[in-house]
Each structure stands twice: as structure tokens, then as C-alpha cells.
């Protein structure tokens, strides 16, 4: 069904503002007001009348919640990465041949540089044509001076290098790896869990000068890393018994932080961990909680439902966007944003169910959401928040 863009945006704005009002503690009892030419407002309640003087605030309230300014729509494409606050790389998907009872559908893919300010698309040369199928992924250091780069020749083999951003110098790191799980421990070291065809593989501490050192981890309850994160001097993972653990490169034994953990998302500043629970063997709904790095729960749960997916921290770690699906329509459904400053959880509006990870722009003023669409295959909505 084709959605009218004007009605779509208006509906989302109305839902967002209504939700913000509820979360801000608005009175459940509404009053109907009529303007008065004396500069006051008359509020009619029951059979009597009373006058309320309108006081203009010199400063806005400290806690504003989430307010949407505009929504951009990109048909048939998903976000590959943000290039700046208003430019991004997108991948456009086109159905070339419909699926049949015996054959899957055939699709073609093209990449574009897309400018949200002008709406212009600049075609990017097909990567397969440019480098014979190589896939390059880069991970900049917290201070932006270096980048850890993986060039995947195929799905099992990668060439790892450290790049000095200022000089352009590349230092190859001689490590065989099957996974891209890792992260910057600090400005000078990158931690890489290499993976293996047989077991969890090795964990390496890679310095910006290209040198490497193997990290010993004594834990018989981990066979393969499924959840792995690094930041602010610590390494985090979940073991085979769904327990969240942490350790440092100088430790051999980890510290247990939490139980019943299905997924984790470490904030960019390394101060908070968003944890999805496994639901205690199916006895309870999965929940989303915020822990500090010591394993202490920060406040109450921020989300619950049948499925919690795509938690995504804003670059400054002030907000966490996440998706919730609940079969019971009276429960949480759609995209929600947790504000670490106010402690509020705000629904974004319509019940989006994303099919790609949620994606913030560098300043955290825009959020990209890609959903399925019957006509366009997929559609990406980019939400601009009021500053």
C-alpha cells in the first residue's frame, strides 16, 4: 500500500509529540481552552470558569524528550555508512527477475553517494568491478589518528593493516582471522578476536605500530564468540551459558558481570552496556537493561517485548535507539530512544520494524531506519530530530 508522504509525516509528528507529552508527565485530565483578548486564557471546566495567566518561560525545560523535525525517504535502498552529517553511502536493490516455485528471485545492487540536503545521488563504481570482489572495512581509533583496516579477499580470509591517517602509511599485521569481531581498547591498541574453523580462535592485542601480542584467556565456558565488544580498556563477551563477562589484556581469568544475556552493545565512550536478556528459558519476555562496566544495573529496564533488536548508541553515547516487536499490540512496538541524561524512554512514533541495523549520523541528529516495503522492496526513513 502506498503511503501518502504528507499524512505519513504528520502522523509521525503527532504521535511523537503525544508520546513526549505522556513521558513528560502531562496531566491525564485535559482542559479545553479558549483564547481571551486580555492576554489570558480561559479554561472551561464543568459549569464554572476560571482564568489562567500564561507565563512565558525564559528558558526551555531541562528535559525536552524526543521531537521530530523532518523525515527523509529513500526508496529501494539501505544505508551502508554515513560520510558526514548530511551525506551517506547507500546501496540500492533492484528486483531483476521475480521468484518462482523452483528458483529464487534475482536482484542487482548499486551504490550511491546520497546528499540529504540536495537529494542528489552520485553513482559509486561497482566494488566487484573495482577490486575483484574485495570488501574493505575500516575502524577509526577514538582519537581519529589511526584506523584498523580489514580487506576481505573472501568470506574466510582477511588482510589486516593499521593506517596512520596523517601520513597515509600502512602497516600490515600478519594474523589469520575468520571474523571481524574487535574494537579499540584505547587510542593505541586494537583488540581482534580472530575466530577459527574449530574453536573460538585467538585474541590479539594489535598496536598502532603494527606489532601484535596474543592475549591469554582462561575460560572453559566459551567455545566461540557470538557477542564481543571492546572499549575503555576492557574486553566484554558472553559465554556458552549466556553470562556477560569482562577482562583486560593483563588478566587471564574474566569477571562475571551479569546472567541471562543474549546480546550486548557497548556505548562508544565505553561507560555503559545495553544488555538484552534471554528471557529465562522462555519464561519471561526478553528485556533491555543498561549496565555500567562494573555489572551494576542502571535504573529500571528500558524495554521489553517478544523481540528486541538493533540497539544502536548515538556517537556521543547520550542516546540509545532500539527496536521492539511484541505480538500483543498493547505492548511496546516500534522504535524507541533512551536518553541517558533524562532517563526517559520515548517512542519514535509509528510502529517501525527495521530489517537493517539502526544508523546514527556523526552528530547524532539523524537516525536511519530501513524497513520492508511491498512496492519498493525496502525503504529507508531518515528521521531529523529537533535540536
N, C-alpha and C positions, 0 to 999 in steps of 0.2 A: 504494500500500500504506500503510495507516495505521500510524503508528509509535507503540508504547507509550511514553508520556512518561517513566515511571519507568525503564524499561530504557534509553531513549534517553539520559537524563541520566547514569545510572550508567555507561553505556558510554563516554560522552564523558569523564567524570571519570577513569575507569580509564585510558583512552588517553592523556589529558593527563598524569596522574601518571607513567605509564610512560615517556612521552616525556621528561618533565622529568628523570627518573632517568637516562635514557640520555645526555641532553645534559649532565648534571652530572658525567659520568664515573664512573658506577657500575661495579663490577666485573662482568665478563662471567660469572664463575663465581658462582652463587648458593649460599648455605648455608642449610640447614634448621635453624631454631632451636626449642628447646623451653624454656618458662619454668622457672625454678628458684625455690623458695620462699626462698632465701637472698638474693634481690635481685639475682642474677646471671643471665646467660643462657648456657645450654649449647648449643654449636654442634656438630652431629654431622657429621663429615667422614670418609668412608671407614669404617675399622674402629675408629679411635680417637676420643677425646673430648677437648675442651679447653674451658676456661671463659673467657668474655669478660666483663669488667666493663663494665657500661653506664655511660657518663659523660654526665651531663646538661649540655648546652651552656647557659651563662648568657646567650648572645646567639645569634640565628639567623645562619646563614651569610650572607655579604655578597651572594651571588648566589643568588636564590631561583628564577629562571626564571618560567614562566607556570603558574599554578594557577587552576582554575575553581572558583568557589563556587556558582554557580547559573545556570540558563538559562531565560529567559522565552521564550514562544512567542506570536506574534501571527499568526493565520491570515488569509490573503487580503489582506495589506497590506504596504506598503513604508514605509520611513522617509523623510519629506520633510525634516525638520530636528529637531534637539534644541532644546527650550525651556529645559531645566535638566538636572541630573544624573539626574532620575527622570521627567521629563515630556518628551514628544516629539509632534510632529505627524506623523500617519501618513495615508497615502492607501489607502483600501480599494477593491479592484477586485472587481466582481461580473459574472459572465457572464450577460447577459440573453437572448442567443439564440445557439445553437450554430452553428458554421460549417458551410457546405455545400460541395458541389463547385464552386459558382459564386460564393458570397458568403462574405466574412469574418465571423467571429463579432462579435457586438455586446456591448459592455461599458459598464458605468456606473461612475462614480467618486465617492467621497465622502471628505471629510477629517474627521479627528477629532483632538482633543487627548487623548492617552492617558497615563495615570498608571501607571507600573510598580509603585508601592507599593500602590495600591488596586485596580488592574485596571480602573478606570472609564474610559469613553470619553465625551467631550463633543463633540457634533456641531459642526462649523465650517461656517458659511454657505458655500454653493457660491460659489466665486470668480467663476465666469462670471456668476452672478446678481448678485453684489455690485458688480462693476466692468466689466461688459460685455466680458469676455474678457481684461482686462489681467493681465499676470503681473509681479509685483513681486519683485525680488531685491535684497538689501542685503548690504553687505560692510563690517563694522566695522573701524575703524583699530586698529592694535596696542595703543594706549593706551585704546581704547574711547570716546574723546571725540567722534569723528565717524563717519559712515557714508556710504559711496558707494552710492547707490540707483539702480537701473535699473528703469524702468517700461516694460515692453514692450507697445506697442499691438497689435503683431502680430509675426510671426517675423522681420521685417526692420527694424522701427522701434522705437527706444527713446528715452525721455526720461531724461536723466541729471541727478541732483541730488546735492549734498552736504548732509548734515544734521548740525547741531550737536545732539548728544544732550542736553546740559544744557538748552539753551534751546528746542529743537524747531524752530529756524529752518532753512528750506530755501533753498538757493541753486542755481538751475538752471544747468547747464553746457551751452552751445549747441554741441553736437557731434553730427553724424550718424554713427551706427555700426550695424554689422550683426552684431557679435559681442559677447560678454561677457568676452573674454579680458583679464585685467588683474590688478592687485593693488596693495597699498600698498607704496610704495617705502620709506617711513618713516611717522612719525606725522602728517606734514603734507602728503604728496603721494600721489596715486593715479595709477598708470600704466594707460592704456587703449589697447589695440590695437583700432581701430575696425573693421577689415576693410573689404572692398569687393566689389562685384559683378564687378570687373575684375581687381583685384590684391590685394596684402597690405593696402592701406589705410594710414592714418596712425597714428602713435603719439603720444599726448598725455600731457603731464605736467599733472595737474589739482591745484591747490592747494585747501586746505580753505576758502579764502575765495571759491571758485568761479572763480577765474581759471585760464587754461589756456595752455600753451605747447607748440608742436609740437616733437617730438624727431626730429632727423635721424639716419638710419641708412643708411650706405653698405655695402650687401651685395647683390651681383648674384645670389647663390645662394639668395635667399629670395623666393618668389613669393606664398606665402600662409602665414600662421602656423597650424601644426597643434598645436605644443607651445609654450606661452608661460607664463612664471612670473615673479613679481616679489617681491623681499624683501630687506631689509637693505642697501638702497642699490644693488642690481644688478637687471638685467633679463636673463632667460635665454630661449633659444628654440632650436629645431632648424631647420636649413636644408634645402634640397631634396636635399642629399647625405647626410642623416642625421648631421650633425655638430652637437654641442652647442656653443653659443656664448653669450657674455655681454658686456654693455656697460653703461655708466652714461649718464644723460641728458647728460652733458658730453662723451661720446665720440661720434665719428661712425663709427668702424670697430670691429667686435667683436673679441673674443679667442676663439680656439677652445679648448675645454676637453676634448672627447672625440669619438671617431668611432663609427660604427655604433650610433647611438642612435635607438630607436623611440619612446620616451616618457620623460618626466621628471616628478618630483614633488619640489618644494622643501619642506623642513621649515618649520613655522611660524616658527621662530626664524631662518630664513634661513642656517643654518650647514651643512646637508647637502642633497645632491641624490640621490634614489633614481633610478637610470637603468636602463631596460630596453634591452638590446641588440637589434638587428635580426636577429642570428644569422648575420652574414657571408654574406648572399645565400642563406641556407638551408643552409649547410654545417654549422652548429652549432646546438645548442639555444639559444633566447633565454635570456639570463642577467639577473639583477638585481644591480646593484652600487651601492655607496654612494660618492659623490664628495664632496670638500669643495668650497668655492666657487672654489678655485684650479684645479680639474680634476685633483686627485690622488685615486686610488682609496684608500678607507679599508679596509684589510684585504682578505680574500678575498671571493669572490662569496657572496651570501646566499641566492640561489635560482636554480634553472634548471628548464626544462621546455618542453613544446610551446607553452604559452600562459601568460604572466604577466599578471595583470590586477588592477585596482583597488588599487594601492598607496595606503595611507592613513596619514598620520602622526597620532599622538596629539597633542592640543593643546599639550602641553608638550615635544613633539619628542623624547621619550625612547624611543618605540616606533614601529615601522612594521609595520602589518598588510598582508598581500598574499595574493593567491590564485594557486595554481599548478595547471595541468592538464597531466598527462603521460599519453600513451596507454599507455606501459609502466607497469603498475601497481606495479612495483618502484621507480619514480622518485618524485619529490615530487608529491603530490596533496593538495588541500585548502587550508585557511587556515593561514598561518604568521605568527609575530610575531618581529620582530627587535628585540632590546633593545640600545640604543646604549651602555648603561652596562657590561653584562657582555660584549657582543659575541656573545651567543648567539642562535641561531635556533630557536624552539620551535614544533612542530606543535600546532595547537589541538586536534586530536582527529580527529573523523570527517572524511571527505573532502567537505567543503562545496564546491560550485561556485556562487558567487554570480552573480546576474543584475542586481544593482544595486550601486552603489559601497558599500564598507565604510564604516561610520559610527561614530565615537567620540563618547561623551558629553563634556561640557565638562571634566570632571576626568580623563578617560582611564581610568576604572574599568570602563567598559562598552563593548562593541563590538557593533554591529548588523550582521547578515548576512542578506540576503534571497536565497532560493533558489526554484527552480521546484518546484511540488507538483502531482501529478496530481489530487488531490481539491480543494484549496483555491486552485488556480492558482499562487499564490505564498505563501510562509510566511517570516516574519521571526523569526530567533532572536537574542535579545539576551543576550550572554554577560557575566555578572558575574565579574570577576577578584578573587581574594583580595588584600587589601591587605597 
